[in-house]
Amino acid sequence: MTKVLDSIGYATPIVIVLGLLLIYVMAPEFYLAHILEEVHREQGAVEIVTFWSALIGGGMLLTSSWKFWKCGNWPAAGVIGAVSGATLLFAGEEIGWGQIHFGWETPIWWSTNFGGSTDLHSSRFPVRTLAAIFLFMIFFLLPLVWKFQRPLRLPKNLKPAIPEGPVIFTIAFATLYRELKGIYFWLTPLGYRDRFYEEFLWGLNEHKEMLIAIAMLLYALYRLPHLKQIRSPL
């Protein structure tokens, strides 16, 4: 299973990005109607995949965390539980905690103190900055530190929580891919935006979020083989 996941994991972000670009180039009207369009983005495939990947991945990780906790592996349970909480928070934020689909009015106390919609990423909270720090710590710093597990005397039972290569690659790819938007805008005349930018490149933020959500789902799938190895408290 691991080798299959590795192959799928490394290929997934590249295939998705190339697929999105190909769809836009060959059928821009279809892309804007069904994949991603700025005004009606919530009805597009990108937003739908983002939400469901985060929701399913977060739910799987919550279950994994609980099972590791029950068997006595608290270090792994803690890390996986933290990722689960962040992923479920991501899923909730993606749909405005239901406001996008059900259209309720934002409570006055919330709009006065936090913003016009019932989500945190549109408020004054530095949610995006905190999310970037969290991703860096769990999916880049933690695997690096784990390389020195013996000299640092890290607990061996933390291993089931260490992110695998394809998960790290997907997050890194998503982060770098997002920067193409700024590079393209920088290379064009000052203040100029062409049709390609307005219809496709503006959405690289949304593409990135989808790839991050898929990375969380992939991370959840990688926990399954570790769960199968549980026999007794570690």
N, C-alpha and C positions, 0 to 999 in steps of 0.2 A: 504493500500500500504506500509506503514511504517513497519508493522510487517513482511510482506513478504520480504521487502528489508533487514530487520535485519537478518532474517534467511539466506538469500542468501549471505549477506555480510560477516557474521561470518564464513560461511562454505566455501566460494569461495577460499581463499588462501590455505586452508588445502587440499581441493579437487584437486586444480590445482597442487600443489606440489606432492601429492601422485600419481596423474595421470601421471605426467612427469616421476617420478621414476618408476612407474609400466610399462610404455611404454618402457623405456630404458632397464629394466631388462628382459622383455619378448621379445622385438624386438629391440635390439640395432641398427641394420642396418636401420630400419625404422625411429628410433629416429634421427639418424645422417643424414639421407637423407631428412627428412621432418619436424622435430621439431627444432633441433638446432645443428649446426656443426660449428666449429671455423672459418674455411676458408670461407665458404659460408653462414655465419650466417644470412645475409640479406634476403635470400630466405626461411628461416625456419619459422615455425608457431609462434615461440616465438617472433621474431622481428616484424612479421606482426601484431600480436595481440597487441603488445606494441604500435606500431605506430597508428593503428586505434583507440585503446582505448583512447590514449592521444588526438588525433585529434578530435574525436567525443565529448569526455568529455570537452575538451577545448572550442569547439564551443558552446556546451550547456551552459557552465558556462559564456561565453561571453554574450549570449542572456539573461541569468538570471541576470547578473550584470546590463545590460542595462535596463531591466524591473524594477529592484529595484531602479535604479537611476531615472527613469521617475516618479516613484510613490513617490519619495522624501526620500527613505530609503538609504541615502548616506553611513552610516557606513557599512551596509551589502553589498551594491554595491561595495564599495572600497575593502573589503576583498575578495569577490568573483571575482572581476575583477583582483585582483593581482594573485589569484590562476589560473584564466583563462589564463592570460598572461604567467605565468610560465609553464602551461601545454602545451600551443601551442608552446612555445619555446622548450619544451621537445620533442614534436612531430617533429618539424623541425630538431632538432639536431639528432634525431634518424635516419633520412634518409640523413644526411649531406645536408639538405636543397635541396634535389633532386639530388645531385651529385652522390650518390650511384647508382641511377637507370638510370640517363641520361648520366653519365660518362664524364661531362665536365672537362676541365683542370682548376686547381686552379689558379686564377690570381697571377701573380708574386708578386704584392704588398702584397697580403694576405699571401702567403706562406713565404715571407720574414719576415713579422712582426708577424704572428700569428701561422703558421704551414703549413703542407703539404696538408690539406684538408679543405674544406669550412665549418667548424664547430668550435664551441667554446670549446667543451669538450676535443678536441685533442690539443688545443693551450695552451699557458702559463697562460691563465685566470683560476683562481681557481673556475671553474664552479661547480665541484662536491661538494666542501666545501660549497659554497654559497647555493647550492641546499639543502644540508643537514641542514644548518641553517634555511633556509626558511621552510622546512618541519617541523622541530622541533617547530618553532615559531607558525605556523598556526595550526598544527594538534596535538600538545602536550601542548605547553605553553598557547595558546589561550583558549582551553577548560578548562584547570586548572584555569586560571584567571577568566573565566566565572562562575566558582563555587562560586566565591565571588563577583558576580555581584552587589548585593545590597550594601554591605559595600564600595565597590570601586566606586559605582554610575556609573556603565557602562550603556550606552544607551540601553534600552530594545529592540530597533529595530535592534540591532546587532545580535539578536538570530538567524535569518535565515541563518547567515553565520557560525555559530558554528558547527564544524564537529561532526558527530554522531559516536557512539561507533564502529560500524562495519568498518567505514572508518579508524578510529584511529587504530583499531586492525589489519587491513590489512597492514597498513604502518609499524606498530611495528613488525608484523610477518615477513614481507619482510626483514626488517633490521636485525632481529635476525637470520633468515634463511640463509642470506648471510654469516654470520659468521661461518657456518658449514664448509665452504671451508677451512678457516684458521685452524680450530680445527682439521680437518681431516689431513691436511698437517703437522700440529704440532705433531700429534700422530704417523705419519709414520716416518721411518728413515730419517735422514737429507738429503735433496735434492732428495728424492725418490718420484717418481710419478708413480702410477700404471694406468692401463687402465681405471678404474672407475674414477679416478681423471681427466685424460686427456680427456675423452669423456663426462663425466657428470658434475663432480664437478667444472670444470673450468667455466662452464656456469652459475654458481649461480649468478654472477653479472647480467647476462642477465635475469635470472629468476626474480631477485629482481626488475629490471627495469620494467618488464612486470607487476608484482604485484603492483608496484607504479602507473603505468598507469591505471590499473584496479581500483585502489583506487580512482584516480581522476575521472574516469567515474562514480563510485559509489557515490562520493561526488556530482557530477552533478545531478544524479538521485534524490538524497535526497533534492535537492533544489526545485524540482517540486511541492511537497505539499505546500511549503511555498509560491510559486508563486500563487497557487490557492486561498490563503487566502488574497491576495491583493485586497482591495476594494477602498481604497483612500489613499492619501499621509499619511505616518506614522508621 
